[in-house]
Amino acid sequence: MAQQPPLNPGDEAEPGVPGTGEDLCPDCNGTGKRDGADCETCGGTGKVTQGIGGG
């Protein structure tokens, strides 16, 4: 069975979980880089998984 990649620190849930969606990383503004290195918040992808909707 394939194992999911680990979540990045900026992810609130695994991708594809109901009630979540992709958003631009708030720390690198979607570039995937900060200070010349991969952004730690998004793991260099420029995207984070966020909860959507209200509760």
N, C-alpha and C positions, 0 to 999 in steps of 0.2 A: 504494500500500500504506500503511495507517495505521500511524503510528509509536506505539509504546508511550510512555506518559508516563514521565519519568525517575524512577528510584528515589529514595525519601526516604532520608536518612542512616541511619535506624533499620531499613531493610529489609535482610534478609540475601539475598533473592532476589526475582525478579519474581513477582507474584501468579500462582497457578495452576501453578507448577512442582511436579512431584511431590516429596513429602517436605517440603512447606512448608505453612503455614497462617497465618491472620490471628490476631493477638493484640492486646490493648490496648497502647498505647504506654506503656513504662515511665516515661517522663519527664513526661507530662501525665496519666497514669492514664486515658486514653481520652477526655479532654475536648477535645483538639485545641488547647488554649490554654495558654500559659505566660506569666506576667507581663503579661497583657493583650494578647498578640500570638499569632499562629499558632505552634504548637510547631514548632521546626525539625526535630526528630527524625522526626515523622510527617507533616510538611507540612500540619498542621492537620486531618488526617483522624481522629486519635485511634486509628489502627490502624497496625500494622507487620506485615510478612511475616517470619515466623520459620521456621527449620528445626525440624522435629519428629522425634521418634524418636531412637534412639541409633545409635551407629556403631561 
